[in-house]
Amino acid sequence: MQLFYRNIKTIKGILVATLLLILVEFAFHQDEIVQKYRSVFAAGRLMDKIDYINNYKPKLIVAGNSRIDNGIDPMTAKNLISSDSVDIFNLGIPGSNMRVIQGVTNYITANNNPLNSVSDHILIGLDPGLFILEEQLGYSIFFGDRKEMWNQQDFHWLLASIFRLWGFSPNLKGLREPDKLQKFIKASFSQVEAWGGDVTTNKGFRAEEGILSVKEQHNTEDFKNTMVLDNRAINYFMKIINDLKNQDIEVAIFYPLVYKNGKVIPVSELFEPDDLQLITDFLKKKNIRFISDIETDDFTFNDFFNPGHFNSKGAEKFTRKLITRLMNEWPSFVEIL
C-alpha cells in the first residue's frame, strides 16, 4: 500500500511539473511577456522596436546589426533634413543575421499587410556578419519565419521557434548571474526600460561613449581578413529584397565602417570577393540602389568605442554623411522630405 501511495505522489509530481512546463511554454508564445523582459533579454528590446514601427509608421527604417544599432542616429538625421513630417527609425538588431531580419520583416508584414502601410523606404546596412547564421540571443525563436526556415532546411531554429522553452534555455541560463537575475525579478513586478533606452525617445539608437584604447587601435584579431558566407543566409537576404520589392517598398543598401589595422574601412572589404560580387550582381538585377562607400578620410580612432562600432561622436558624423548621400543619390527619398 505504501508503494502505491508513493507512486501516486510521483505521478502527481510529474503532472504538476508538466503543467508548469506547459504554462511557461505558453508564456513564451505571448509577445507581451517577451516584451516585459526587455531589460533582460535582447528579444524584448527588439519587440519594443517593432511596436514603434507598428504604431508610428516611420517613413524611413534603417535595418542591420549592432553596427547600425549604435551607428545611425535618427535625431541627427532629422535635424539635418529639417523636416518634422519624416520620422526615421533605427532598426539595428545587435547579434542578428539575415534569418532574423527576414523574420522581422515578415513579422511586421503579418501585422501590417502590406508592409508599405508602415514604411515607404528601408535602408539596409550590409555586413558580412549578417550572413553568418550563428545566433546567441534567440531572436529567431520569436521572430523567425517558420515557412522560410523550412524552405532553407534551417530545422534547429524551426524547432526552437515551436518549442520555445527548449530553444531559449541557453539564454535562461544567464539568469544564474546575480545582476541579470535581479533585473529579471524587478521586471516581473514593474516596467523597466530596455538596456538601450526608450525607443520613443532615442528612435532605436543606442549611443555608446568612449574611444579605442591604444591596444585596440592596433589589434588585428577583431576581424578575419574575409568571411565566408552561409548560402542559406544569402537566400534569406534575397527573400528580404524580393518581398520588399513585391510590396512596392523602396530599398537602398550601404556599408557601415569599421576600424581595422590602424585605419577606417568599409565592411565591404571584409567580404570574400566572390560573395560580394554575387550580392552586388543580385542587387543590380533587382535595381536596388547602392549608396557607395562613405568617405573615410574624416574618421579616426576617436570615432569608435571598439574596432567594430562607432561611439556617439562617430555615429553623428557617419549619419550626417549617409543622409547627405541619400538626399543626393536617392530620388524617391528626396520626394518624401
KEROKOL-592740 format. One line per field, with one value per residue (C-alpha): x, y negated, z; residue in one letter. Coordinates in nm, 3 decimals, m for minus. Example, Ala and Ser with C-alpha at 12.3 -4.5 7.8 and 13.67 -1.06 7.14 Angstrom:
// residues 2
east = 1.230, 1.367
north = 0.450, 0.106
up = 0.780, 0.714
nuke = A, S
***
This chain:
// residues 337
east = 0.000, 0.284, 0.439, 0.105, 0.084, 0.445, 0.364, 0.059, 0.275, 0.533, 0.264, 0.120, 0.465, 0.521, 0.180, 0.247, 0.591, 0.445, 0.173, 0.432, 0.638, 0.329, 0.245, 0.600, 0.595, 0.263, 0.411, 0.699, 0.443, 0.294, 0.456, 0.372, 0.558, 0.872, 0.848, 0.805, 1.160, 1.315, 1.574, 1.689, 1.666, 1.754, 1.438, 1.229, 1.408, 1.352, 0.981, 0.992, 1.138, 0.877, 0.600, 0.734, 0.729, 0.374, 0.245, 0.432, 0.494, 0.829, 0.896, 1.250, 1.365, 1.739, 1.796, 2.103, 2.301, 2.478, 2.683, 2.352, 2.213, 2.483, 2.592, 2.283, 2.136, 1.782, 1.771, 2.086, 1.927, 1.603, 1.787, 1.986, 1.683, 1.486, 1.153, 0.913, 0.698, 0.968, 1.017, 1.339, 1.384, 1.686, 1.606, 1.958, 1.945, 2.265, 2.376, 2.133, 2.167, 1.968, 1.737, 1.642, 1.597, 1.390, 1.178, 1.130, 1.027, 0.777, 0.659, 0.584, 0.411, 0.182, 0.055, 0.058, m0.035, 0.119, 0.438, 0.436, 0.149, 0.422, 0.716, 0.790, 1.166, 1.402, 1.777, 1.984, 2.338, 2.507, 2.770, 2.932, 2.830, 2.467, 2.543, 2.671, 2.374, 2.520, 2.290, 2.323, 2.040, 1.749, 1.570, 1.469, 1.277, 1.029, 1.054, 1.170, 0.962, 0.883, 0.786, 1.113, 1.315, 1.154, 1.243, 1.605, 1.615, 1.700, 1.547, 1.714, 1.570, 1.240, 1.202, 1.328, 1.054, 0.792, 0.933, 1.044, 1.133, 1.380, 1.509, 1.556, 1.704, 2.067, 1.961, 1.774, 2.098, 2.215, 1.977, 2.238, 2.424, 2.313, 2.281, 2.069, 1.853, 1.795, 1.681, 1.452, 1.286, 1.249, 1.096, 0.850, 0.689, 0.740, 0.805, 1.180, 1.328, 1.549, 1.925, 1.920, 1.676, 1.324, 1.277, 1.018, 1.292, 1.605, 1.425, 1.602, 1.953, 2.183, 2.459, 2.797, 3.072, 3.448, 3.723, 3.959, 4.247, 4.600, 4.587, 4.256, 4.389, 4.648, 4.459, 4.436, 4.227, 3.887, 3.810, 3.904, 4.058, 3.738, 3.432, 3.287, 2.910, 2.638, 2.443, 2.120, 2.184, 2.223, 1.888, 1.727, 1.868, 1.731, 1.393, 1.401, 1.473, 1.215, 0.942, 1.015, 1.015, 0.688, 0.531, 0.650, 0.890, 1.193, 1.514, 1.871, 2.194, 2.503, 2.811, 2.900, 3.258, 3.494, 3.843, 4.093, 4.472, 4.504, 4.265, 3.895, 3.749, 3.401, 3.283, 3.257, 3.629, 3.553, 3.353, 3.509, 3.532, 3.314, 3.045, 3.049, 3.015, 2.722, 2.538, 2.622, 2.503, 2.176, 2.107, 2.184, 1.949, 1.676, 1.756, 1.835, 2.008, 2.359, 2.488, 2.852, 3.116, 3.118, 3.442, 3.662, 3.916, 3.735, 3.716, 3.980, 4.006, 3.839, 3.511, 3.497, 3.438, 3.560, 3.700, 3.360, 3.133, 3.103, 3.081, 2.819, 3.053, 3.130, 2.764, 2.666, 2.938, 2.852, 2.478, 2.536, 2.744, 2.498, 2.186, 2.360, 2.436, 2.075, 1.947, 2.185, 2.155, 1.810, 1.541, 1.244, 1.375, 1.401, 1.036, 0.914, 1.116
north = 0.000, m0.243, m0.174, m0.258, m0.596, m0.674, m0.606, m0.832, m1.113, m1.059, m1.076, m1.391, m1.547, m1.465, m1.609, m1.931, m1.967, m1.902, m2.160, m2.418, m2.349, m2.390, m2.721, m2.852, m2.737, m2.916, m3.232, m3.225, m3.238, m3.565, m3.876, m4.091, m3.851, m3.865, m4.243, m4.275, m4.146, m4.394, m4.490, m4.128, m3.973, m4.131, m3.986, m4.208, m4.520, m4.412, m4.381, m4.745, m4.845, m4.650, m4.808, m5.153, m5.072, m4.937, m5.235, m5.531, m5.410, m5.581, m5.695, m5.553, m5.241, m5.172, m4.800, m4.594, m4.457, m4.627, m4.848, m5.012, m5.000, m5.235, m5.378, m5.562, m5.847, m5.928, m6.260, m6.377, m6.269, m6.451, m6.772, m6.752, m6.717, m6.977, m6.801, m6.733, m6.512, m6.249, m6.001, m5.799, m5.487, m5.271, m4.900, m4.789, m4.444, m4.351, m3.994, m3.940, m3.778, m3.756, m3.489, m3.732, m4.034, m3.832, m3.704, m4.053, m4.187, m3.903, m3.958, m4.323, m4.233, m3.994, m4.285, m4.541, m4.393, m4.525, m4.640, m4.968, m5.073, m5.103, m5.246, m5.379, m5.328, m5.076, m5.129, m4.819, m4.833, m4.522, m4.344, m4.003, m3.911, m3.920, m3.631, m3.406, m3.220, m3.162, m3.317, m3.360, m3.594, m3.381, m3.629, m3.361, m3.178, m3.466, m3.634, m3.365, m3.294, m2.924, m2.873, m3.018, m2.828, m2.511, m2.614, m2.673, m2.346, m2.551, m2.286, m2.365, m2.717, m2.599, m2.359, m2.623, m2.859, m2.591, m2.462, m2.797, m2.698, m2.445, m2.685, m2.972, m2.765, m2.872, m3.234, m3.147, m3.011, m3.371, m3.421, m3.248, m3.579, m3.786, m4.113, m3.957, m3.773, m4.097, m4.266, m3.972, m3.993, m4.371, m4.342, m4.083, m4.340, m4.670, m4.824, m4.850, m5.016, m4.815, m4.847, m5.054, m5.309, m5.416, m5.374, m5.653, m5.890, m5.760, m5.625, m5.291, m5.439, m5.311, m5.564, m5.442, m5.650, m5.605, m5.567, m5.292, m5.206, m5.202, m4.822, m4.818, m5.059, m4.804, m4.483, m4.266, m3.988, m4.162, m4.075, m3.790, m3.909, m3.800, m3.598, m3.302, m3.344, m3.087, m3.015, m2.994, m3.345, m3.469, m3.305, m3.478, m3.809, m3.752, m3.671, m4.003, m4.201, m4.017, m4.061, m4.432, m4.488, m4.297, m4.533, m4.843, m4.948, m5.149, m4.978, m5.104, m4.944, m5.088, m4.957, m5.066, m5.146, m4.966, m5.029, m4.765, m4.756, m5.122, m5.258, m5.305, m5.083, m4.998, m4.649, m4.566, m4.491, m4.210, m4.009, m3.737, m3.887, m3.614, m3.656, m4.034, m4.001, m3.759, m4.001, m4.300, m4.128, m4.026, m4.379, m4.530, m4.282, m4.389, m4.754, m4.820, m5.150, m5.140, m5.419, m5.379, m5.360, m5.658, m5.855, m5.752, m6.038, m6.230, m5.932, m5.836, m5.603, m5.879, m5.796, m5.434, m5.287, m4.949, m4.846, m4.740, m5.012, m5.389, m5.592, m5.869, m6.119, m5.878, m5.787, m6.151, m6.208, m5.893, m5.967, m6.315, m6.177, m5.897, m6.116, m6.373, m6.097, m5.976, m6.323, m6.343, m5.988, m5.851, m6.049, m5.869, m5.953, m6.319, m6.315, m6.239, m6.517
up = 0.000, 0.086, m0.255, m0.417, m0.239, m0.328, m0.693, m0.672, m0.530, m0.803, m1.073, m0.916, m0.908, m1.275, m1.367, m1.174, m1.331, m1.677, m1.618, m1.511, m1.824, m2.041, m1.871, m1.920, m2.283, m2.330, m2.177, m2.426, m2.707, m2.577, m2.726, m2.424, m2.193, m2.407, m2.425, m2.048, m2.002, m2.244, m1.982, m1.953, m2.299, m2.633, m2.793, m2.563, m2.681, m3.041, m2.962, m2.845, m3.180, m3.374, m3.166, m3.250, m3.622, m3.600, m3.402, m3.552, m3.909, m3.976, m4.331, m4.329, m4.144, m4.121, m4.062, m3.981, m3.690, m3.398, m3.632, m3.722, m3.369, m3.241, m3.575, m3.706, m3.502, m3.627, m3.440, m3.618, m3.946, m3.866, m3.777, m4.100, m4.328, m4.127, m4.171, m3.887, m4.109, m4.177, m3.896, m3.923, m3.711, m3.626, m3.659, m3.575, m3.412, m3.223, m3.281, m3.566, m3.906, m4.228, m4.085, m3.809, m4.038, m4.285, m3.997, m3.852, m4.191, m4.225, m3.866, m3.932, m4.257, m4.072, m3.863, m4.144, m4.476, m4.693, m4.525, m4.719, m4.493, m4.228, m4.419, m4.766, m4.754, m4.598, m4.584, m4.509, m4.372, m4.513, m4.308, m4.358, m4.002, m4.116, m4.350, m4.070, m3.923, m3.578, m3.320, m2.944, m2.846, m2.964, m3.190, m3.441, m3.168, m3.151, m3.490, m3.731, m4.042, m3.998, m4.361, m4.483, m4.221, m4.356, m4.712, m4.608, m4.410, m4.103, m3.882, m3.549, m3.538, m3.680, m3.388, m3.144, m3.264, m3.188, m2.858, m2.728, m2.374, m2.510, m2.776, m2.533, m2.250, m2.321, m2.268, m1.949, m1.805, m1.792, m1.501, m1.285, m1.294, m0.991, m1.185, m1.458, m1.206, m1.019, m1.341, m1.415, m1.073, m1.099, m1.449, m1.316, m1.088, m1.270, m1.612, m1.672, m1.980, m2.213, m2.179, m2.498, m2.356, m2.451, m2.827, m2.844, m2.726, m2.900, m3.211, m3.169, m3.149, m2.874, m2.812, m2.688, m2.533, m2.507, m2.765, m2.875, m2.647, m2.788, m2.790, m2.978, m3.238, m3.345, m3.272, m3.585, m3.427, m3.421, m3.782, m4.006, m4.332, m4.505, m4.402, m4.591, m4.606, m4.543, m4.863, m4.664, m4.531, m4.888, m4.968, m4.669, m4.794, m5.143, m4.987, m4.799, m5.115, m5.324, m5.061, m5.018, m5.393, m5.429, m5.175, m5.361, m5.086, m5.190, m5.077, m5.066, m4.947, m4.778, m4.599, m4.243, m4.140, m3.902, m3.765, m3.875, m3.874, m3.784, m4.047, m4.114, m4.388, m4.522, m4.425, m4.794, m4.766, m4.520, m4.775, m4.988, m5.339, m5.494, m5.227, m5.264, m5.640, m5.605, m5.376, m5.595, m5.912, m5.747, m5.621, m5.960, m6.124, m5.880, m5.948, m5.582, m5.518, m5.374, m5.157, m5.248, m4.976, m4.741, m4.747, m4.456, m4.450, m4.176, m3.939, m3.681, m3.383, m3.181, m3.360, m3.236, m2.892, m3.018, m3.359, m3.495, m3.360, m3.356, m3.041, m3.028, m3.196, m3.481, m3.519, m3.556, m3.814, m4.011, m4.001, m4.145, m4.429, m4.504, m4.502, m4.721, m4.970, m4.955, m5.036, m5.332, m5.465, m5.374, m5.563, m5.406, m5.060, m5.153, m5.261, m4.908, m4.742
nuke = M, Q, L, F, Y, R, N, I, K, T, I, K, G, I, L, V, A, T, L, L, L, I, L, V, E, F, A, F, H, Q, D, E, I, V, Q, K, Y, R, S, V, F, A, A, G, R, L, M, D, K, I, D, Y, I, N, N, Y, K, P, K, L, I, V, A, G, N, S, R, I, D, N, G, I, D, P, M, T, A, K, N, L, I, S, S, D, S, V, D, I, F, N, L, G, I, P, G, S, N, M, R, V, I, Q, G, V, T, N, Y, I, T, A, N, N, N, P, L, N, S, V, S, D, H, I, L, I, G, L, D, P, G, L, F, I, L, E, E, Q, L, G, Y, S, I, F, F, G, D, R, K, E, M, W, N, Q, Q, D, F, H, W, L, L, A, S, I, F, R, L, W, G, F, S, P, N, L, K, G, L, R, E, P, D, K, L, Q, K, F, I, K, A, S, F, S, Q, V, E, A, W, G, G, D, V, T, T, N, K, G, F, R, A, E, E, G, I, L, S, V, K, E, Q, H, N, T, E, D, F, K, N, T, M, V, L, D, N, R, A, I, N, Y, F, M, K, I, I, N, D, L, K, N, Q, D, I, E, V, A, I, F, Y, P, L, V, Y, K, N, G, K, V, I, P, V, S, E, L, F, E, P, D, D, L, Q, L, I, T, D, F, L, K, K, K, N, I, R, F, I, S, D, I, E, T, D, D, F, T, F, N, D, F, F, N, P, G, H, F, N, S, K, G, A, E, K, F, T, R, K, L, I, T, R, L, M, N, E, W, P, S, F, V, E, I, L
***
